[in-house]
Amino acid sequence: MRLEDSQLYLILDTAGKSPDQLDSFCTDAIAGGADMVQVLFNDEQKISVDLLKRIKEICKHDDALFLLQNNADLALEVEADGILLDSSSMPIGQIRAVLGMDAIVGILSKNKTDAELGIEVGADYILHSEGIACASVFAALPGAVGTPLFAAGINTIEEARQIVADGIYRLCIHSNSLAESNVTEQIAEYSRLLGRCI
């Protein structure tokens, strides 16, 4: 999978999930059409390198991109396809020095200024967290031509439907907004909104 072709981004939150649940959730989400899987964990959580490598292998096997958030050293260790940075992270140049020039580096933006800065510093993609307000922010980013812009902060299929109606065709879904059962069908519903056959 190439970043340019990706439309459906999953944030896979590890909190409260066993390794087997994470494996299953990831597999089911990719079967439903998730193109990118970003594993989310906080600094207090002890995440197993072996678990991350297992999730990476699931992504690789099913042709999805595998990303981590903020931790370039760990991303390098598990051979992630890339990383998502928030505003408190190190500069993109330093990340590329650690991960290599081919690594995908995204920026999490919470407002228009963050998004503009991400584009200016050369982020490969922007993950914008304002939900249904994403369309107006994206429309105000004239320098974003060619940069994939993902709408995040979506809590329901109805919000996603509104975002797609506003002309946004890249969505980010947080695993906590999905029920544990029938993940494949839930993700497939978002995929169909994007005009994909799943």
Backbone torsions as a table, in degrees:
resi	resn	phi	psi	omega
1	MET	NA	138.7	175.5
2	ARG	-105.2	148.9	178.8
3	LEU	-55.8	-42.1	-176.8
4	GLU	-60.6	-27.3	-178.5
5	ASP	-92.9	-6.6	-175.2
6	SER	-78.9	137.8	179.2
7	GLN	-127.9	-21.6	-173.9
8	LEU	-127.5	114.2	-172.8
9	TYR	-109.8	129.0	177.9
10	LEU	-111.7	128.4	168.9
11	ILE	-94.5	113.0	-178.1
12	LEU	-96.6	100.4	-178.3
13	ASP	-80.1	124.8	-176.7
14	THR	-82.3	-14.8	-175.2
15	ALA	-59.1	126.5	174.9
16	GLY	75.1	9.0	-179.3
17	LYS	-116.3	138.1	176.0
18	SER	-76.2	163.4	175.7
19	PRO	-55.1	-41.2	179.0
20	ASP	-65.4	-38.1	177.8
21	GLN	-65.5	-39.8	179.1
22	LEU	-65.0	-44.3	177.1
23	ASP	-57.8	-48.7	-177.7
24	SER	-64.2	-44.5	-179.7
25	PHE	-60.1	-46.2	-179.6
26	CYS	-61.9	-48.6	179.8
27	THR	-58.6	-46.2	-178.5
28	ASP	-66.5	-39.3	180.0
29	ALA	-65.3	-42.0	178.4
30	ILE	-65.6	-38.8	177.1
31	ALA	-61.6	-29.7	178.1
32	GLY	-82.1	-10.0	176.5
33	GLY	123.2	4.3	177.4
34	ALA	-65.4	127.7	-178.9
35	ASP	-95.0	-26.2	-176.1
36	MET	-133.3	137.3	177.6
37	VAL	-127.0	117.9	176.2
38	GLN	-107.9	120.8	178.7
39	VAL	-83.7	128.5	-178.0
40	LEU	-114.3	128.3	174.2
41	PHE	-152.2	152.6	-179.9
42	ASN	-96.4	171.4	-174.5
43	ASP	-63.4	-26.3	-179.0
44	GLU	-76.8	-23.0	-179.1
45	GLN	-77.8	135.9	174.0
46	LYS	-92.2	102.6	-178.3
47	ILE	-95.7	133.6	-178.0
48	SER	-78.5	131.4	175.5
49	VAL	-61.3	-38.2	178.2
50	ASP	-61.5	-40.7	178.0
51	LEU	-63.3	-45.2	178.8
52	LEU	-61.4	-39.4	178.5
53	LYS	-66.4	-35.5	176.7
54	ARG	-64.6	-44.1	179.1
55	ILE	-64.9	-39.5	177.7
56	LYS	-60.6	-41.8	179.3
57	GLU	-65.3	-37.3	175.2
58	ILE	-60.6	-46.6	179.3
59	CYS	-61.3	-47.2	-178.6
60	LYS	-61.3	-45.5	-179.5
61	HIS	-59.6	-37.4	-176.2
62	ASP	-102.2	15.2	173.8
63	ASP	60.9	43.9	173.9
64	ALA	-116.2	151.1	176.9
65	LEU	-79.7	143.2	-177.7
66	PHE	-117.3	125.0	-177.2
67	LEU	-132.5	156.1	170.9
68	LEU	-118.5	172.2	178.4
69	GLN	-114.6	123.0	168.8
70	ASN	72.8	-22.4	-172.2
71	ASN	-102.0	91.5	-175.9
72	ALA	-67.1	-38.3	-179.3
73	ASP	-63.4	-43.3	178.2
74	LEU	-67.8	-39.1	177.1
75	ALA	-59.9	-39.5	177.4
76	LEU	-66.4	-44.6	-178.0
77	GLU	-60.8	-39.3	-178.0
78	VAL	-95.3	4.0	178.5
79	GLU	58.9	45.9	176.3
80	ALA	-65.4	154.2	176.6
81	ASP	-71.9	-21.8	-178.8
82	GLY	-179.7	-165.5	-172.4
83	ILE	-149.5	147.7	173.3
84	LEU	-107.9	128.8	-178.8
85	LEU	-107.5	140.3	169.3
86	ASP	-101.6	-179.7	-172.0
87	SER	-64.3	-18.8	-178.8
88	SER	-92.3	6.4	-176.0
89	SER	-86.8	171.0	177.7
90	MET	-71.9	160.8	-178.2
91	PRO	-62.2	153.7	-178.3
92	ILE	-57.0	-39.3	179.4
93	GLY	-58.9	-41.3	178.2
94	GLN	-68.3	-37.8	177.7
95	ILE	-62.2	-45.3	-179.9
96	ARG	-65.4	-31.5	176.4
97	ALA	-64.7	-34.4	179.1
98	VAL	-79.9	-48.4	-171.6
99	LEU	-91.1	-18.7	-176.3
100	GLY	101.6	159.0	-174.9
101	MET	-69.8	-20.4	-179.2
102	ASP	-85.4	-9.5	-179.0
103	ALA	-66.7	144.5	176.6
104	ILE	-84.2	127.5	179.8
105	VAL	-124.7	116.1	178.9
106	GLY	-109.5	162.9	178.2
107	ILE	-121.7	132.4	172.4
108	LEU	-86.2	119.6	179.2
109	SER	-112.9	143.0	-179.7
110	LYS	-114.4	-5.4	177.8
111	ASN	-158.4	175.0	-176.7
112	LYS	-61.8	-38.5	-179.2
113	THR	-62.4	-44.1	176.5
114	ASP	-59.6	-44.1	-178.9
115	ALA	-63.3	-44.7	178.0
116	GLU	-60.9	-42.9	179.5
117	LEU	-63.5	-41.8	178.2
118	GLY	-58.6	-43.1	178.4
119	ILE	-66.1	-43.0	-178.4
120	GLU	-62.0	-37.4	-177.7
121	VAL	-87.9	1.0	172.5
122	GLY	91.5	28.7	175.9
123	ALA	-62.1	145.2	178.6
124	ASP	-75.9	-26.3	175.6
125	TYR	-155.8	161.2	177.0
126	ILE	-119.5	131.4	173.7
127	LEU	-111.0	105.7	-173.8
128	HIS	-100.9	129.6	-167.2
129	SER	-100.3	21.3	-177.1
130	GLU	-96.0	19.7	174.8
131	GLY	55.7	-127.3	-175.0
132	ILE	-68.2	-11.9	176.0
133	ALA	-81.4	-5.2	-177.2
134	CYS	-58.5	-38.7	-176.0
135	ALA	-58.7	-43.7	-179.4
136	SER	-68.9	-35.0	177.4
137	VAL	-67.4	-46.7	-178.9
138	PHE	-62.2	-37.2	179.7
139	ALA	-64.9	-25.0	-178.4
140	ALA	-93.5	16.2	-179.2
141	LEU	-114.7	75.5	-176.5
142	PRO	-62.8	-25.2	-179.7
143	GLY	-82.5	4.9	-174.0
144	ALA	-88.9	1.9	-178.0
145	VAL	-56.5	124.2	179.8
146	GLY	91.7	-11.5	177.8
147	THR	-97.3	119.9	177.9
148	PRO	-61.8	129.6	-179.6
149	LEU	-116.0	118.0	-179.6
150	PHE	-105.7	132.0	176.5
151	ALA	-86.9	119.7	177.8
152	ALA	-116.0	178.4	-177.8
153	GLY	80.4	23.0	-179.8
154	ILE	-91.7	126.5	-177.5
155	ASN	-106.9	-19.8	-176.6
156	THR	-142.8	162.8	176.3
157	ILE	-64.7	-30.6	178.6
158	GLU	-65.8	-41.0	176.1
159	GLU	-63.6	-41.8	177.7
160	ALA	-61.2	-41.4	179.2
161	ARG	-59.6	-42.2	178.9
162	GLN	-65.2	-41.3	179.5
163	ILE	-63.6	-44.2	178.7
164	VAL	-65.0	-39.1	176.9
165	ALA	-61.4	-28.0	178.2
166	ASP	-84.3	3.0	174.0
167	GLY	97.1	14.3	178.1
168	ILE	-99.9	125.4	-175.0
169	TYR	-120.2	25.0	172.4
170	ARG	-134.5	120.3	-174.9
171	LEU	-120.1	149.4	173.6
172	CYS	-120.5	125.3	-179.2
173	ILE	-114.6	131.1	177.1
174	HIS	-88.5	135.9	-177.2
175	SER	-58.2	-27.9	-179.9
176	ASN	-70.2	-14.8	178.1
177	SER	-87.8	0.4	-179.2
178	LEU	-111.9	147.5	174.0
179	ALA	-73.4	150.6	-179.4
180	GLU	-63.9	-29.8	-178.6
181	SER	-93.9	147.7	175.9
182	ASN	58.8	44.5	179.8
183	VAL	-60.9	-40.7	-178.0
184	THR	-57.1	-46.5	-178.4
185	GLU	-68.9	-37.2	178.8
186	GLN	-63.9	-45.4	178.0
187	ILE	-66.7	-38.9	179.0
188	ALA	-60.4	-32.8	178.0
189	GLU	-63.7	-40.8	174.8
190	TYR	-66.0	-40.1	178.4
191	SER	-59.7	-44.4	179.8
192	ARG	-63.5	-34.6	175.9
193	LEU	-58.6	-31.7	-178.8
194	LEU	-86.5	6.5	177.0
195	GLY	82.6	19.6	-178.7
196	ARG	-99.9	148.1	177.4
197	CYS	-94.6	114.8	-179.9
198	ILE	-122.5	NA	NA
